[in-house]
């Protein structure tokens, strides 16, 4: 594997109901590889996960999947991953993802995606790491989440600028630009 920054992508094991989710996932994966990044993801060959992995690999990214043993029958390992790591459970999976990623991208997904998003957001808030986090807001999927965070902030339950720890962007191009700005800029700039 080369020294390109590794982006951990959290997204659905389902393609969602609107074809736009799959199109944006494919576009994000392609741009990730073209943009000089490697991919770290949940390891499954299904849904948006599989779409991102395939597009990233086809466009030059080294693809690593991390898959808990118990999910192997629900989410068969990706054929596009050059490396698959099998973990004992979800906790080990997330620990490895947080440790080995240089940045995070959240695409459309369900409860697992939200769990992973909150894991990285909480870790950033607690200053466990300082890594870029972007959420690609396909079809406004994260607008209700943003409203919830605004509500929690107004109620006095968020601190350390929690909302400033991630960027919500409209399209994959903006996500890649935000990640590039933090991870690919020349030293000293």
Wavefront OBJ file of the C-alpha trace (Angstrom):
o trace
v 0.000 0.000 0.000
v 1.239 3.503 -0.803
v 1.418 6.546 1.475
v -1.729 8.237 0.189
v -4.064 9.437 2.963
v -6.740 6.921 3.899
v -10.345 8.021 4.135
v -12.771 5.920 6.129
v -16.201 5.993 4.513
v -19.330 5.228 6.506
v -22.423 4.514 4.425
v -25.342 2.176 3.996
v -25.299 -1.551 3.369
v -28.453 -0.751 1.387
v -28.587 1.322 -1.795
v -31.562 3.322 -0.480
v -34.829 3.969 -2.299
v -33.653 6.706 -4.672
v -31.031 5.996 -7.382
v -29.360 9.320 -6.469
v -27.842 7.702 -3.380
v -26.048 5.094 -5.492
v -24.989 7.671 -8.105
v -23.482 9.937 -5.443
v -21.744 6.998 -3.737
v -20.236 5.928 -7.050
v -19.158 9.495 -7.805
v -17.616 9.862 -4.350
v -15.661 6.600 -4.713
v -14.363 7.606 -8.143
v -13.305 11.045 -6.934
v -11.665 9.534 -3.858
v -9.393 7.373 -6.002
v -8.744 10.114 -8.546
v -8.064 12.596 -5.757
v -5.107 10.716 -4.318
v -6.784 8.894 -1.428
v -7.091 5.291 -0.303
v -10.323 3.831 1.081
v -11.081 2.197 4.408
v -14.669 0.977 4.759
v -16.968 -1.591 6.353
v -15.840 -4.358 4.043
v -19.196 -5.437 2.617
v -19.979 -6.033 -1.030
v -23.551 -4.767 -0.605
v -25.366 -1.442 -0.908
v -23.572 1.867 -1.004
v -20.532 0.269 0.656
v -19.963 -1.991 -2.322
v -20.572 0.820 -4.794
v -18.039 3.144 -3.122
v -15.415 0.399 -2.884
v -15.767 -0.611 -6.523
v -15.557 2.957 -7.809
v -12.618 3.813 -5.543
v -10.595 0.779 -6.627
v -11.408 1.350 -10.318
v -9.966 4.853 -9.901
v -6.695 3.999 -8.178
v -7.476 3.772 -4.457
v -6.096 0.965 -2.352
v -9.192 -0.498 -0.682
v -9.237 -1.992 2.819
v -12.377 -3.430 4.354
v -12.955 -4.142 8.037
v -15.763 -6.604 8.663
v -16.922 -8.204 11.912
v -17.056 -12.003 11.760
v -20.773 -12.157 12.579
v -21.659 -9.943 9.579
v -19.930 -12.097 6.955
v -23.167 -13.900 6.075
v -25.199 -10.646 5.909
v -22.595 -8.493 4.184
v -20.366 -10.750 2.066
v -16.799 -9.384 1.871
v -16.124 -7.012 -1.016
v -14.412 -8.393 -4.112
v -12.900 -4.942 -4.627
v -10.992 -4.813 -1.342
v -7.303 -5.595 -1.682
v -7.297 -6.299 2.048
v -10.087 -7.540 4.314
v -9.643 -7.499 8.085
v -12.073 -9.684 10.035
v -12.766 -8.496 13.580
v -14.394 -10.155 16.565
v -17.095 -7.488 16.891
v -18.311 -4.002 15.957
v -16.270 -2.339 18.705
v -13.001 -3.674 17.334
v -14.080 -2.700 13.811
v -14.725 0.915 14.831
v -11.521 1.075 16.892
v -9.456 -0.006 13.890
v -11.292 2.380 11.580
v -10.741 5.353 13.876
v -7.087 4.436 14.375
v -6.130 3.826 10.743
v -8.099 6.571 8.985
v -6.666 9.988 8.221
v -10.142 11.419 7.668
v -13.801 10.410 7.514
v -16.620 10.739 5.010
v -20.215 9.976 5.888
v -22.560 9.142 3.034
v -26.224 8.166 3.185
v -27.030 5.238 5.428
v -29.014 3.962 8.375
v -28.437 3.319 12.051
v -24.978 1.832 11.599
v -23.861 4.861 9.610
v -25.239 7.230 12.247
v -23.567 5.206 15.008
v -20.229 5.497 13.214
v -20.747 9.209 12.539
v -21.436 9.893 16.210
v -18.445 7.775 17.219
v -16.059 9.913 15.158
v -17.801 13.170 16.066
v -17.635 12.343 19.777
v -13.962 11.347 19.463
v -13.204 14.651 17.741
v -15.172 16.588 20.354
v -13.201 14.893 23.142
v -9.969 15.683 21.264
v -9.053 12.017 20.841
v -7.989 13.028 17.335
v -8.044 15.971 14.945
v -9.079 14.454 11.629
v -11.374 15.935 8.989
v -14.981 14.736 8.943
v -17.332 15.444 6.036
v -20.952 14.449 5.508
v -22.239 14.285 1.937
v -25.832 15.496 2.170
v -27.354 13.645 -0.810
v -31.006 14.688 -1.222
v -30.821 16.490 2.146
v -30.421 13.198 4.043
v -28.588 14.906 6.919
v -30.810 18.007 7.250
v -32.880 16.467 10.098
v -29.655 15.469 11.862
v -28.378 19.020 11.553
v -31.657 20.270 13.049
v -31.259 17.844 15.950
v -27.709 19.037 16.595
v -28.909 22.654 16.511
v -31.615 21.746 19.035
v -29.109 19.987 21.327
v -26.759 22.959 21.069
v -29.544 25.434 21.932
v -30.485 23.234 24.900
v -26.902 23.435 26.192
v -25.861 19.828 25.558
v -23.120 20.343 22.975
v -19.760 21.853 23.762
v -16.301 22.413 22.291
v -17.867 23.625 19.054
v -19.250 20.186 18.213
v -20.978 21.387 15.057
v -17.750 22.896 13.772
v -15.999 19.507 13.942
v -17.507 18.337 10.660
v -18.566 19.819 7.349
v -21.887 19.046 5.731
v -21.525 19.368 1.964
v -23.979 18.999 -0.898
v -21.972 16.955 -3.395
v -19.002 14.554 -3.497
v -16.787 17.155 -5.193
v -17.080 19.420 -2.135
v -16.258 16.526 0.185
v -13.110 15.652 -1.750
v -12.103 19.332 -1.797
v -12.543 19.573 1.992
v -10.520 16.399 2.588
v -7.818 17.528 0.164
v -7.575 20.903 1.864
v -6.743 19.231 5.183
v -4.774 16.179 4.054
v -3.060 16.917 0.746
v -1.859 20.471 1.151
v 1.860 21.020 0.880
v 3.832 21.088 4.157
v 4.149 24.602 5.538
v 1.133 25.988 3.669
l 1 2 3 4 5 6 7 8 9 10 11 12 13 14 15 16 17 18 19 20 21 22 23 24 25 26 27 28 29 30 31 32 33 34 35 36 37 38 39 40 41 42 43 44 45 46 47 48 49 50 51 52 53 54 55 56 57 58 59 60 61 62 63 64 65 66 67 68 69 70 71 72 73 74 75 76 77 78 79 80 81 82 83 84 85 86 87 88 89 90 91 92 93 94 95 96 97 98 99 100 101 102 103 104 105 106 107 108 109 110 111 112 113 114 115 116 117 118 119 120 121 122 123 124 125 126 127 128 129 130 131 132 133 134 135 136 137 138 139 140 141 142 143 144 145 146 147 148 149 150 151 152 153 154 155 156 157 158 159 160 161 162 163 164 165 166 167 168 169 170 171 172 173 174 175 176 177 178 179 180 181 182 183 184 185 186 187 188 189
